[in-house]
Amino acid sequence: MSNRRNFLKKSVLFTSIFGMAPWASSLAKENIYSPTGKATIISTWNHGIQANEAAWEKLRNGGASIDAVEVGVRVPESDPNNTSVGLGGMPDRDGHVTLDACIMDPTGNCGSVAGLEHVENPISVARKVMTETPHVLLVGEGALMFAEEQGFKRTNLLTESSKKAWKEWQKKSEYKPIINIENHDTIGLLAQDENGDISGACTTSGLAFKMRGRVGDSPIIGAGLFVDNEIGGATSTGMGEAIIKVAGSHLIVELMRQGYEPEEACKAAVERVIKKEPNYRNLQVGFLALRKDGSTGGYAIHKGFNYALMTSATSNILIDAKFKV
């Protein structure tokens, strides 16, 4: 690792003259950034198992990664028993279920929605923002208006179980957001198809009982998700405010550009969060990364973060991420 970094430092002058990225010369020699010819999917938490299976159905017959990530995260979005994504998501403190999502393809195109109500699959609306508008992010009423123009139907997202939990919370109405260190949160999913192309998607209903209008990292390109098809992709879960402050997913991709291994890059991003957050012991942040050579990694602040991994060489498995404290 240190030898590679030393080489990169020495090569900056040479490569700048020829217009080549600093990492390209050394890594091209090792050929680790060439397409693998093998599909890879990685996603956050154990609901990633079902998401991976749906995404794999797209990839197994030569499908594109952008289609795989959308189809994959739609599974937990449409699961009424998942209280942190899509239908059945926990409402804000005023009883409104508001959804955030973003998607990014191998060419760098991206789309996102924030504060979207009444639509079960915000990831598909985000993709429409990417493909049908000149914009990246639509929010609130404007996002809903656009969704309906695109043919999405209104759905009551507040299930009886989520409504019951909200009513119970109202007895004290304490606004003390608690980020879990266990298994229920945002789903972020990264996929590489057989052509070596990488896409990503991230979707959530955000903090339970959050302030009306609060938006976390999930719809923010560079925070909750970032893809550079020359290098790889990254996604996040946990306390969105802490992730936004360090542009977590973008940071990880740039660290991989410098030669970091995926897990090492995720760990460095976690350490950056810890450095910026005095209260880090009371919040959770987890990151995932997928590099162009098909290698993957994850890391979190606390024990309890896990992720689902599926490749052409392995079955769909759940992995406990390493953690800092």
Buried (B, 14 or more C-beta within 10 A) or exposed (E): EEEBEEBBEEBEEEBEEEEEBBBBBBBEEEEBBEBBEBBBBBBBBBBBBBBBBBBBBBBEEEBBBBBBBBBBBBBBBBBBEBBBBBBBBBBBBEBBBBBBBBBBBBEEBBBBBBBBBBBBBBBBBBBBBBEEEEEBBBBBEBBBEBBBEBEBEEBEBBBEEBBEBBEEBEEEEEEEBEBBBEBBBBBBBBBBBBBBBBBBBBBBBBBBBBEEEBBBBBBBBBBBBBBBBBBBBBBBBBBBBBBBBBBBBBBBBBBBBBBBBBBBBBBBBBBBBBEEBEEBEEBBBBBBBBBBBBBBBBBBBBBBBBBBBBBBEEEBEBBEBBBBE
